[in-house]
Amino acid sequence: METMNAYLRRKHEELQLLDACLDESFAPATPKSINEAIALKFKLTAAIRAQHDLKDWTTTETAWSHRKKSSDSPFDFRYDYQRADLDVAGPSFYDLGDDIKCETVYTSSGMASISALLLASSHLFDRADIVSLPGTYGETLEFIEAYARHLKSITAVEVLGAPTSGASHRILLLDSCASAKDFEACLRSPWAQFDLCIFDSSCLAGGSGKIARTLRKGRRSGVPVAMIRSHTKLDSLGVEYGRLGSTTFVRSAEADLWGRSPLRNLPDGMRNAVRLLGGAALPAHFPPYVGSPEYRSLTTRRVAAIIRNSRRTAHFFRQALGDLVRQTNFAHGLYVLLKCRSPLDEEEARQAASEMGRDLGLAGFPIRHAGSFGFDFAATEWFHDTTTGAFNVRIAVPDLPTKVWDEQTRAIARWWNEHNSRA
């Protein structure tokens, strides 16, 4: 259990890391409360962005300035008109070890990355199956259905562990939004039938053991892996520094599967798709504090605290709410889903999430109605369950001291029981 004092000291370390990016230090003291820590982090982030705008005003879309490296950033940007050929050099958001080499294409969001990658795959596959786990991110599946007509979407339940069918090509879409049970089953199953693994790691820490295991699985199976990521959620210390996504083509010193693969032109094809879709990343959205040992340590500790709190939440909710709990065992361990006894539509789920955030916020708890996760406050939002079609309420578990979060978990359970008694 993390005490309040230990938590506030850790938040002070995060504040110091942010403050070190500023020319004029705020010299933040150790915060005296959770709300003070949250407010200071967002204020420092705003100051960093403002400093970037003031100092790097010559870095324009048309690149008429020859200065491509931000004075405050560890990243180096090279591009011509409107970043259509954006090339980024700098630290990785992943912590994969020295034997892993990465080729990364940065985009304006996680969805910009996966949509460009899937469109680029149409130049390599006339037809292919794309195999996904139940619970895969809904917008990814929506994009495949609407715009990736060369891909036939099938569920992993139909093919994992079964003999290879007559399909000439098959892509595995592995997403940490799946249940822990399904994710583990996928890693244990044979991958010989797959030409490519697209791995959405957005909900896992950059140094997660699940990422390392997935890359080992791909290497041992001879399957090249492309990792999709939204950097907005877990990679910016809980302050949503900017919209940023990427696709990382993983190459190991042991076996360069991309170099030997018929898919070796996929990275260039994706870059071309990003150019034509106008989905290149904005240099101003790269957090300047990424890559240092302090950053990696603090990020690892933040995510570990969230996962620890999430496990306690899952255990308590199963006891206190029973059949009002929809899902607690996601592979990522970042949020849980609550359901009503009377089915909700989208607007009703949105309203319930908003009312919960409002009521518990007024009661003094650090909670907001927000459509993301990975914060220092709990976030409530509606959630469309792609496996059942139902609408639920998502509770994104925060990085908070254990005792404080346990108390808030009890308050959420009381509120949800009362809400259901009124429904």
C-alpha positions as a Markdown table, in Angstrom:
| # | Residue | x | y | z |
|---|---|---|---|---|
| 1 | Met | 0.0 | 0.0 | 0.0 |
| 2 | Glu | 1.3 | 3.5 | -0.9 |
| 3 | Thr | 0.8 | 6.1 | 1.8 |
| 4 | Met | -0.3 | 9.6 | 1.2 |
| 5 | Asn | 3.2 | 11.0 | 2.1 |
| 6 | Ala | 4.9 | 8.5 | -0.3 |
| 7 | Tyr | 2.4 | 9.4 | -3.0 |
| 8 | Leu | 3.0 | 13.2 | -2.6 |
| 9 | Arg | 6.7 | 12.7 | -2.7 |
| 10 | Arg | 6.4 | 10.7 | -5.9 |
| 11 | Lys | 4.2 | 13.5 | -7.4 |
| 12 | His | 6.9 | 16.0 | -6.4 |
| 13 | Glu | 9.4 | 14.0 | -8.5 |
| 14 | Glu | 7.0 | 14.2 | -11.5 |
| 15 | Leu | 6.6 | 18.0 | -10.9 |
| 16 | Gln | 10.4 | 18.4 | -10.8 |
| 17 | Leu | 10.8 | 16.5 | -14.1 |
| 18 | Leu | 8.2 | 18.8 | -15.8 |
| 19 | Asp | 9.8 | 21.9 | -14.2 |
| 20 | Ala | 13.2 | 21.0 | -15.5 |
| 21 | Cys | 11.9 | 21.6 | -19.0 |
| 22 | Leu | 11.3 | 25.3 | -18.2 |
| 23 | Asp | 13.9 | 28.1 | -18.6 |
| 24 | Glu | 12.3 | 29.9 | -15.6 |
| 25 | Ser | 11.7 | 27.4 | -12.9 |
| 26 | Phe | 8.5 | 27.3 | -10.8 |
| 27 | Ala | 10.5 | 25.5 | -8.1 |
| 28 | Pro | 7.5 | 23.5 | -7.1 |
| 29 | Ala | 7.4 | 22.4 | -3.5 |
| 30 | Thr | 6.1 | 19.0 | -2.4 |
| 31 | Pro | 2.3 | 19.3 | -2.9 |
| 32 | Lys | 0.2 | 19.2 | 0.2 |
| 33 | Ser | -2.8 | 17.5 | -1.4 |
| 34 | Ile | -3.9 | 15.4 | -4.4 |
| 35 | Asn | -5.8 | 18.3 | -6.0 |
| 36 | Glu | -2.8 | 20.6 | -5.6 |
| 37 | Ala | -0.6 | 17.9 | -7.3 |
| 38 | Ile | -3.0 | 17.6 | -10.2 |
| 39 | Ala | -3.4 | 21.3 | -10.7 |
| 40 | Leu | 0.4 | 21.9 | -10.6 |
| 41 | Lys | 1.1 | 19.2 | -13.2 |
| 42 | Phe | -1.4 | 20.7 | -15.7 |
| 43 | Lys | -0.1 | 24.2 | -15.1 |
| 44 | Leu | 3.5 | 23.2 | -15.6 |
| 45 | Thr | 2.4 | 21.3 | -18.8 |
| 46 | Ala | 0.7 | 24.5 | -20.0 |
| 47 | Ala | 3.9 | 26.5 | -19.3 |
| 48 | Ile | 6.0 | 24.0 | -21.2 |
| 49 | Arg | 3.7 | 24.3 | -24.3 |
| 50 | Ala | 3.7 | 28.1 | -24.0 |
| 51 | Gln | 7.5 | 28.2 | -23.8 |
| 52 | His | 7.7 | 26.0 | -26.9 |
| 53 | Asp | 5.4 | 28.4 | -28.9 |
| 54 | Leu | 7.4 | 31.4 | -27.8 |
| 55 | Lys | 10.9 | 30.0 | -28.5 |
| 56 | Asp | 10.2 | 27.9 | -31.6 |
| 57 | Trp | 7.8 | 30.2 | -33.5 |
| 58 | Thr | 10.0 | 29.9 | -36.6 |
| 59 | Thr | 9.2 | 26.2 | -36.9 |
| 60 | Thr | 6.3 | 26.4 | -39.3 |
| 61 | Glu | 4.3 | 24.1 | -41.5 |
| 62 | Thr | 6.1 | 25.1 | -44.6 |
| 63 | Ala | 9.5 | 24.7 | -42.9 |
| 64 | Trp | 11.0 | 28.0 | -44.2 |
| 65 | Ser | 13.1 | 28.1 | -41.1 |
| 66 | His | 16.2 | 25.8 | -41.2 |
| 67 | Arg | 15.8 | 25.2 | -37.5 |
| 68 | Lys | 14.1 | 21.8 | -37.2 |
| 69 | Lys | 15.2 | 20.8 | -33.7 |
| 70 | Ser | 13.2 | 22.3 | -30.8 |
| 71 | Ser | 15.5 | 24.0 | -28.3 |
| 72 | Asp | 13.6 | 22.2 | -25.5 |
| 73 | Ser | 13.1 | 18.8 | -27.0 |
| 74 | Pro | 15.2 | 15.6 | -27.3 |
| 75 | Phe | 13.6 | 15.0 | -30.7 |
| 76 | Asp | 14.9 | 16.2 | -34.0 |
| 77 | Phe | 12.4 | 16.8 | -36.8 |
| 78 | Arg | 13.2 | 16.9 | -40.5 |
| 79 | Tyr | 10.5 | 17.7 | -43.0 |
| 80 | Asp | 9.5 | 19.9 | -46.0 |
| 81 | Tyr | 6.1 | 21.2 | -46.8 |
| 82 | Gln | 3.3 | 20.5 | -44.3 |
| 83 | Arg | 5.3 | 17.7 | -42.6 |
| 84 | Ala | 4.3 | 15.4 | -45.5 |
| 85 | Asp | 7.8 | 13.7 | -45.2 |
| 86 | Leu | 8.2 | 14.1 | -41.4 |
| 87 | Asp | 11.2 | 12.1 | -40.1 |
| 88 | Val | 11.7 | 12.0 | -36.3 |
| 89 | Ala | 14.9 | 11.1 | -34.5 |
| 90 | Gly | 14.9 | 10.8 | -30.7 |
| 91 | Pro | 14.3 | 8.6 | -27.7 |
| 92 | Ser | 11.8 | 5.8 | -27.9 |
| 93 | Phe | 8.6 | 5.8 | -25.9 |
| 94 | Tyr | 9.2 | 2.0 | -25.5 |
| 95 | Asp | 11.8 | 0.4 | -23.2 |
| 96 | Leu | 12.6 | -2.7 | -25.2 |
| 97 | Gly | 16.3 | -3.3 | -24.5 |
| 98 | Asp | 19.4 | -2.9 | -26.5 |
| 99 | Asp | 18.9 | -5.9 | -28.8 |
| 100 | Ile | 15.7 | -4.4 | -30.3 |
| 101 | Lys | 15.9 | -1.9 | -33.1 |
| 102 | Cys | 12.8 | 0.1 | -34.1 |
| 103 | Glu | 11.7 | 1.9 | -37.2 |
| 104 | Thr | 8.9 | 4.3 | -36.1 |
| 105 | Val | 6.4 | 6.3 | -38.1 |
| 106 | Tyr | 4.8 | 9.1 | -36.0 |
| 107 | Thr | 1.3 | 10.3 | -36.7 |
| 108 | Ser | -1.2 | 12.7 | -35.3 |
| 109 | Ser | -3.0 | 10.0 | -33.2 |
| 110 | Gly | -3.2 | 6.3 | -32.6 |
| 111 | Met | -6.2 | 6.0 | -35.0 |
| 112 | Ala | -4.2 | 7.9 | -37.7 |
| 113 | Ser | -1.5 | 5.3 | -37.3 |
| 114 | Ile | -3.6 | 2.2 | -37.6 |
| 115 | Ser | -5.8 | 3.5 | -40.4 |
| 116 | Ala | -2.7 | 4.5 | -42.4 |
| 117 | Leu | -1.1 | 1.1 | -41.8 |
| 118 | Leu | -4.2 | -0.9 | -42.7 |
| 119 | Leu | -4.7 | 1.2 | -45.9 |
| 120 | Ala | -1.0 | 0.6 | -46.8 |
| 121 | Ser | -1.6 | -3.2 | -46.4 |
| 122 | Ser | -4.0 | -3.1 | -49.3 |
| 123 | His | -1.0 | -2.7 | -51.6 |
| 124 | Leu | 0.5 | -5.9 | -50.3 |
| 125 | Phe | -2.6 | -8.1 | -49.9 |
| 126 | Asp | -5.4 | -8.3 | -52.4 |
| 127 | Arg | -7.3 | -10.2 | -49.8 |
| 128 | Ala | -6.5 | -11.2 | -46.3 |
| 129 | Asp | -8.2 | -12.3 | -43.1 |
| 130 | Ile | -7.7 | -10.0 | -40.1 |
| 131 | Val | -8.1 | -11.9 | -36.8 |
| 132 | Ser | -9.0 | -10.0 | -33.7 |
| 133 | Leu | -9.8 | -10.9 | -30.1 |
| 134 | Pro | -13.2 | -10.1 | -28.5 |
| 135 | Gly | -13.0 | -6.7 | -27.0 |
| 136 | Thr | -10.7 | -5.2 | -29.6 |
| 137 | Tyr | -10.9 | -1.4 | -29.8 |
| 138 | Gly | -14.2 | -0.6 | -31.4 |
| 139 | Glu | -13.0 | 2.2 | -33.7 |
| 140 | Thr | -10.4 | 0.0 | -35.2 |
| 141 | Leu | -13.0 | -2.6 | -36.1 |
| 142 | Glu | -15.2 | 0.1 | -37.4 |
| 143 | Phe | -12.4 | 1.4 | -39.7 |
| 144 | Ile | -11.8 | -2.1 | -41.0 |
| 145 | Glu | -15.4 | -2.6 | -41.9 |
| 146 | Ala | -15.9 | 0.8 | -43.5 |
| 147 | Tyr | -12.6 | 1.4 | -45.3 |
| 148 | Ala | -10.4 | -1.7 | -45.4 |
| 149 | Arg | -12.5 | -3.8 | -47.7 |
| 150 | His | -9.6 | -6.0 | -48.7 |
| 151 | Leu | -9.6 | -7.4 | -45.1 |
| 152 | Lys | -12.1 | -9.9 | -43.9 |
| 153 | Ser | -12.6 | -9.5 | -40.1 |
| 154 | Ile | -12.9 | -12.7 | -38.1 |
| 155 | Thr | -12.6 | -13.4 | -34.4 |
| 156 | Ala | -9.7 | -15.3 | -32.9 |
| 157 | Val | -12.2 | -17.8 | -31.4 |
| 158 | Glu | -12.7 | -19.1 | -34.9 |
| 159 | Val | -9.1 | -19.7 | -35.8 |
| 160 | Leu | -6.7 | -19.8 | -32.8 |
| 161 | Gly | -5.5 | -23.4 | -32.2 |
| 162 | Ala | -7.4 | -24.6 | -35.3 |
| 163 | Pro | -5.8 | -25.9 | -38.5 |
| 164 | Thr | -4.8 | -23.2 | -41.0 |
| 165 | Ser | -7.7 | -22.6 | -43.5 |
| 166 | Gly | -7.4 | -22.0 | -47.2 |
| 167 | Ala | -6.9 | -18.2 | -46.6 |
| 168 | Ser | -3.8 | -17.1 | -48.5 |
| 169 | His | -2.9 | -14.4 | -46.0 |
| 170 | Arg | -3.8 | -13.7 | -42.4 |
| 171 | Ile | -3.1 | -10.8 | -40.1 |
| 172 | Leu | -3.3 | -11.0 | -36.3 |
| 173 | Leu | -4.7 | -7.8 | -34.7 |
| 174 | Leu | -3.7 | -8.1 | -31.0 |
| 175 | Asp | -5.1 | -5.5 | -28.6 |
| 176 | Ser | -4.6 | -5.1 | -24.9 |
| 177 | Cys | -8.3 | -4.0 | -24.6 |
| 178 | Ala | -9.1 | -7.7 | -24.8 |
| 179 | Ser | -9.6 | -9.8 | -21.6 |
| 180 | Ala | -6.6 | -11.1 | -19.8 |
| 181 | Lys | -7.8 | -14.6 | -20.5 |
| 182 | Asp | -8.1 | -14.1 | -24.2 |
| 183 | Phe | -4.8 | -12.2 | -24.4 |
| 184 | Glu | -2.9 | -15.0 | -22.7 |
| 185 | Ala | -4.6 | -17.7 | -24.8 |
| 186 | Cys | -3.4 | -15.8 | -27.9 |
| 187 | Leu | 0.2 | -15.7 | -26.7 |
| 188 | Arg | 0.0 | -19.5 | -26.0 |
| 189 | Ser | -1.5 | -20.4 | -29.4 |
| 190 | Pro | 0.5 | -21.2 | -32.6 |
| 191 | Trp | 1.1 | -18.2 | -34.8 |
| 192 | Ala | 2.4 | -20.1 | -37.9 |
| 193 | Gln | -0.8 | -19.1 | -39.8 |
| 194 | Phe | -0.1 | -15.3 | -39.6 |
| 195 | Asp | 1.8 | -13.2 | -42.0 |
| 196 | Leu | 1.8 | -10.2 | -39.7 |
| 197 | Cys | 1.0 | -9.2 | -36.1 |
| 198 | Ile | -0.4 | -5.7 | -35.6 |
| 199 | Phe | -0.2 | -5.1 | -31.8 |
| 200 | Asp | -2.0 | -2.1 | -30.2 |
| 201 | Ser | 0.0 | -1.4 | -27.1 |
| 202 | Ser | -1.7 | 1.9 | -26.2 |
| 203 | Cys | -3.0 | 0.6 | -22.9 |
| 204 | Leu | 0.3 | -0.9 | -21.7 |
| 205 | Ala | 3.3 | 0.8 | -20.2 |
| 206 | Gly | 6.2 | 1.2 | -22.7 |
| 207 | Gly | 8.3 | -1.3 | -20.7 |
| 208 | Ser | 5.4 | -3.7 | -20.0 |
| 209 | Gly | 6.2 | -7.4 | -19.7 |
| 210 | Lys | 3.3 | -8.1 | -22.0 |
| 211 | Ile | 5.0 | -6.1 | -24.8 |
| 212 | Ala | 8.2 | -8.1 | -24.3 |
| 213 | Arg | 6.4 | -11.4 | -24.4 |
| 214 | Thr | 4.5 | -10.5 | -27.5 |
| 215 | Leu | 7.7 | -9.5 | -29.3 |
| 216 | Arg | 9.3 | -12.8 | -28.2 |
| 217 | Lys | 6.3 | -14.7 | -29.5 |
| 218 | Gly | 6.6 | -13.0 | -32.9 |
| 219 | Arg | 10.3 | -13.5 | -33.1 |
| 220 | Arg | 10.0 | -17.3 | -32.3 |
| 221 | Ser | 7.1 | -17.7 | -34.7 |
| 222 | Gly | 8.8 | -15.8 | -37.5 |
| 223 | Val | 6.0 | -13.3 | -37.6 |
| 224 | Pro | 6.9 | -9.6 | -38.0 |
| 225 | Val | 5.3 | -7.2 | -35.5 |
| 226 | Ala | 4.1 | -3.7 | -36.0 |
| 227 | Met | 3.2 | -1.9 | -32.7 |
| 228 | Ile | 0.5 | 0.7 | -32.9 |
| 229 | Arg | 0.3 | 3.3 | -30.0 |
| 230 | Ser | -1.5 | 6.3 | -28.9 |
| 231 | His | 1.0 | 8.3 | -26.8 |
| 232 | Thr | -1.7 | 10.6 | -25.3 |
| 233 | Lys | -2.7 | 8.4 | -22.4 |
| 234 | Leu | 0.2 | 6.6 | -20.6 |
| 235 | Asp | 3.2 | 8.3 | -22.1 |
| 236 | Ser | 2.8 | 11.9 | -20.8 |
| 237 | Leu | 2.6 | 11.5 | -17.0 |
| 238 | Gly | -1.2 | 11.8 | -17.0 |
| 239 | Val | -1.4 | 15.3 | -18.4 |
| 240 | Glu | -2.4 | 14.6 | -22.1 |
| 241 | Tyr | 0.6 | 16.6 | -23.4 |
| 242 | Gly | -0.6 | 16.4 | -27.0 |
| 243 | Arg | -2.3 | 14.2 | -29.6 |
| 244 | Leu | 0.4 | 11.8 | -30.9 |
| 245 | Gly | 0.5 | 8.3 | -32.3 |
| 246 | Ser | 2.9 | 5.9 | -33.9 |
| 247 | Thr | 3.6 | 2.6 | -35.6 |
| 248 | Thr | 6.8 | 0.9 | -34.7 |
| 249 | Phe | 8.2 | -1.8 | -36.9 |
| 250 | Val | 10.2 | -4.0 | -34.6 |
| 251 | Arg | 13.6 | -5.4 | -35.7 |
| 252 | Ser | 15.7 | -7.5 | -33.4 |
| 253 | Ala | 19.5 | -8.1 | -33.7 |
| 254 | Glu | 18.7 | -11.8 | -33.5 |
| 255 | Ala | 16.3 | -11.9 | -36.5 |
| 256 | Asp | 15.3 | -9.0 | -38.8 |
| 257 | Leu | 11.9 | -10.4 | -39.8 |
| 258 | Trp | 11.0 | -7.3 | -41.7 |
| 259 | Gly | 14.1 | -7.4 | -43.8 |
| 260 | Arg | 13.3 | -11.0 | -44.9 |
| 261 | Ser | 9.6 | -10.5 | -45.2 |
| 262 | Pro | 7.5 | -9.9 | -48.3 |
| 263 | Leu | 6.0 | -7.1 | -46.2 |
| 264 | Arg | 9.3 | -5.2 | -46.1 |
| 265 | Asn | 7.8 | -2.3 | -48.1 |
| 266 | Leu | 5.0 | -1.8 | -45.6 |
| 267 | Pro | 6.8 | 1.0 | -43.6 |
| 268 | Asp | 7.3 | 3.0 | -46.8 |
| 269 | Gly | 3.7 | 2.3 | -47.9 |
| 270 | Met | 2.5 | 3.5 | -44.5 |
| 271 | Arg | 4.5 | 6.7 | -44.8 |
| 272 | Asn | 2.9 | 7.4 | -48.1 |
| 273 | Ala | -0.5 | 6.8 | -46.7 |
| 274 | Val | 0.2 | 9.2 | -43.8 |
| 275 | Arg | 1.4 | 11.8 | -46.4 |
| 276 | Leu | -1.8 | 11.5 | -48.5 |
| 277 | Leu | -4.1 | 11.4 | -45.5 |
| 278 | Gly | -2.5 | 14.4 | -43.9 |
| 279 | Gly | -2.0 | 12.5 | -40.7 |
| 280 | Ala | 1.6 | 13.5 | -39.8 |
| 281 | Ala | 2.5 | 14.3 | -36.2 |
| 282 | Leu | 2.8 | 17.8 | -34.9 |
| 283 | Pro | 6.3 | 18.5 | -33.5 |
| 284 | Ala | 4.8 | 20.6 | -30.7 |
| 285 | His | 3.0 | 17.4 | -29.4 |
| 286 | Phe | 6.1 | 15.5 | -28.5 |
| 287 | Pro | 6.6 | 15.7 | -24.7 |
| 288 | Pro | 10.1 | 17.2 | -24.1 |
| 289 | Tyr | 10.7 | 15.1 | -20.9 |
| 290 | Val | 10.5 | 11.7 | -22.7 |
| 291 | Gly | 13.4 | 9.2 | -22.7 |
| 292 | Ser | 15.3 | 10.0 | -19.5 |
| 293 | Pro | 15.8 | 7.3 | -16.8 |
| 294 | Glu | 13.7 | 9.5 | -14.4 |
| 295 | Tyr | 10.9 | 9.6 | -17.0 |
| 296 | Arg | 10.9 | 5.8 | -17.4 |
| 297 | Ser | 11.0 | 5.2 | -13.7 |
| 298 | Leu | 8.2 | 7.6 | -12.9 |
| 299 | Thr | 6.0 | 6.2 | -15.8 |
| 300 | Thr | 6.6 | 2.7 | -14.6 |
| 301 | Arg | 5.7 | 3.6 | -11.0 |
| 302 | Arg | 2.5 | 5.4 | -12.2 |
| 303 | Val | 1.2 | 2.5 | -14.2 |
| 304 | Ala | 2.1 | 0.1 | -11.5 |
| 305 | Ala | 0.0 | 2.1 | -9.0 |
| 306 | Ile | -2.9 | 2.2 | -11.4 |
| 307 | Ile | -2.8 | -1.6 | -12.0 |
| 308 | Arg | -2.5 | -2.2 | -8.2 |
| 309 | Asn | -5.5 | 0.0 | -7.6 |
| 310 | Ser | -7.4 | -1.7 | -10.4 |
| 311 | Arg | -6.9 | -5.2 | -8.9 |
| 312 | Arg | -8.2 | -4.0 | -5.6 |
| 313 | Thr | -11.2 | -2.4 | -7.3 |
| 314 | Ala | -12.0 | -5.5 | -9.3 |
| 315 | His | -12.0 | -7.6 | -6.1 |
| 316 | Phe | -14.2 | -5.2 | -4.2 |
| 317 | Phe | -16.7 | -4.5 | -7.0 |
| 318 | Arg | -17.3 | -8.2 | -7.5 |
| 319 | Gln | -18.2 | -8.5 | -3.8 |
| 320 | Ala | -20.2 | -5.2 | -3.5 |
| 321 | Leu | -21.9 | -5.0 | -6.9 |
| 322 | Gly | -22.2 | -8.7 | -8.0 |
| 323 | Asp | -24.1 | -8.8 | -11.3 |
| 324 | Leu | -23.8 | -5.1 | -11.9 |
| 325 | Val | -20.1 | -5.6 | -12.9 |
| 326 | Arg | -19.7 | -6.2 | -16.6 |
| 327 | Gln | -15.9 | -6.6 | -16.9 |
| 328 | Thr | -12.9 | -6.3 | -14.6 |
| 329 | Asn | -10.2 | -8.5 | -16.1 |
| 330 | Phe | -8.9 | -6.6 | -19.1 |
| 331 | Ala | -5.3 | -7.4 | -20.2 |
| 332 | His | -4.2 | -3.9 | -19.5 |
| 333 | Gly | -5.8 | -3.6 | -16.0 |
| 334 | Leu | -6.6 | 0.1 | -16.4 |
| 335 | Tyr | -10.3 | 0.3 | -16.1 |
| 336 | Val | -13.5 | -1.7 | -15.2 |
| 337 | Leu | -17.0 | -1.7 | -16.7 |
| 338 | Leu | -20.2 | -1.4 | -14.8 |
| 339 | Lys | -23.6 | -2.3 | -16.2 |
| 340 | Cys | -27.3 | -1.6 | -15.2 |
| 341 | Arg | -29.9 | -4.1 | -14.6 |
| 342 | Ser | -32.0 | -2.3 | -17.2 |
| 343 | Pro | -30.0 | -2.0 | -20.4 |
| 344 | Leu | -28.7 | 1.4 | -21.3 |
| 345 | Asp | -28.5 | 3.2 | -24.6 |
| 346 | Glu | -25.6 | 5.4 | -25.5 |
| 347 | Glu | -27.1 | 8.6 | -24.2 |
| 348 | Glu | -28.2 | 7.0 | -20.9 |
| 349 | Ala | -24.8 | 5.5 | -20.3 |
| 350 | Arg | -23.2 | 9.0 | -21.0 |
| 351 | Gln | -25.6 | 10.6 | -18.6 |
| 352 | Ala | -24.9 | 8.1 | -15.9 |
| 353 | Ala | -21.1 | 8.6 | -16.3 |
| 354 | Ser | -21.6 | 12.4 | -16.1 |
| 355 | Glu | -23.8 | 12.3 | -13.1 |
| 356 | Met | -21.5 | 9.9 | -11.2 |
| 357 | Gly | -18.5 | 12.2 | -11.9 |
| 358 | Arg | -20.5 | 15.3 | -10.9 |
| 359 | Asp | -21.9 | 13.8 | -7.7 |
| 360 | Leu | -18.7 | 12.2 | -6.4 |
| 361 | Gly | -16.7 | 15.2 | -7.4 |
| 362 | Leu | -19.0 | 17.5 | -5.3 |
| 363 | Ala | -18.5 | 15.0 | -2.4 |
| 364 | Gly | -14.7 | 15.8 | -2.6 |
| 365 | Phe | -13.4 | 12.8 | -4.5 |
| 366 | Pro | -10.8 | 13.2 | -7.3 |
| 367 | Ile | -13.0 | 12.1 | -10.2 |
| 368 | Arg | -14.0 | 13.6 | -13.5 |
| 369 | His | -16.3 | 12.8 | -16.4 |
| 370 | Ala | -13.5 | 12.3 | -19.1 |
| 371 | Gly | -13.2 | 10.1 | -22.2 |
| 372 | Ser | -9.7 | 8.8 | -21.5 |
| 373 | Phe | -7.6 | 7.1 | -18.8 |
| 374 | Gly | -4.3 | 7.1 | -17.1 |
| 375 | Phe | -4.9 | 10.3 | -15.0 |
| 376 | Asp | -4.3 | 11.1 | -11.3 |
| 377 | Phe | -8.0 | 11.3 | -10.9 |
| 378 | Ala | -10.7 | 8.7 | -11.7 |
| 379 | Ala | -12.4 | 9.2 | -15.1 |
| 380 | Thr | -16.0 | 8.0 | -15.8 |
| 381 | Glu | -17.3 | 7.6 | -19.4 |
| 382 | Trp | -19.8 | 5.6 | -21.4 |
| 383 | Phe | -18.5 | 2.5 | -23.1 |
| 384 | His | -19.8 | 0.5 | -26.1 |
| 385 | Asp | -19.1 | -3.2 | -25.5 |
| 386 | Thr | -18.3 | -4.6 | -29.0 |
| 387 | Thr | -18.7 | -8.2 | -27.7 |
| 388 | Thr | -22.3 | -7.8 | -26.6 |
| 389 | Gly | -23.4 | -4.5 | -28.3 |
| 390 | Ala | -24.4 | -3.2 | -24.8 |
| 391 | Phe | -23.6 | 0.3 | -23.4 |
| 392 | Asn | -21.9 | 0.4 | -20.0 |
| 393 | Val | -20.1 | 2.9 | -17.8 |
| 394 | Arg | -16.3 | 2.7 | -17.7 |
| 395 | Ile | -14.4 | 3.6 | -14.5 |
| 396 | Ala | -10.8 | 4.4 | -15.4 |
| 397 | Val | -8.7 | 3.7 | -12.3 |
| 398 | Pro | -6.4 | 6.5 | -11.3 |
| 399 | Asp | -2.9 | 6.9 | -9.9 |
| 400 | Leu | -3.9 | 7.6 | -6.3 |
| 401 | Pro | -2.8 | 6.5 | -2.8 |
| 402 | Thr | -4.2 | 3.1 | -1.9 |
| 403 | Lys | -6.3 | 4.3 | 1.1 |
| 404 | Val | -7.8 | 7.2 | -0.8 |
| 405 | Trp | -8.7 | 5.1 | -3.8 |
| 406 | Asp | -10.2 | 2.3 | -1.6 |
| 407 | Glu | -12.5 | 4.9 | 0.0 |
| 408 | Gln | -13.5 | 6.3 | -3.4 |
| 409 | Thr | -14.1 | 2.7 | -4.7 |
| 410 | Arg | -16.6 | 2.2 | -1.9 |
| 411 | Ala | -18.3 | 5.5 | -2.8 |
| 412 | Ile | -18.6 | 4.5 | -6.5 |
| 413 | Ala | -20.2 | 1.2 | -5.5 |
| 414 | Arg | -22.7 | 3.0 | -3.2 |
| 415 | Trp | -23.5 | 5.5 | -6.0 |
| 416 | Trp | -24.0 | 2.7 | -8.6 |
| 417 | Asn | -26.2 | 0.6 | -6.3 |
| 418 | Glu | -28.4 | 3.7 | -5.6 |
| 419 | His | -28.5 | 4.6 | -9.3 |
| 420 | Asn | -29.7 | 1.1 | -10.2 |
| 421 | Ser | -32.3 | 1.2 | -7.4 |
| 422 | Arg | -33.7 | 4.4 | -9.0 |
| 423 | Ala | -33.5 | 3.1 | -12.6 |
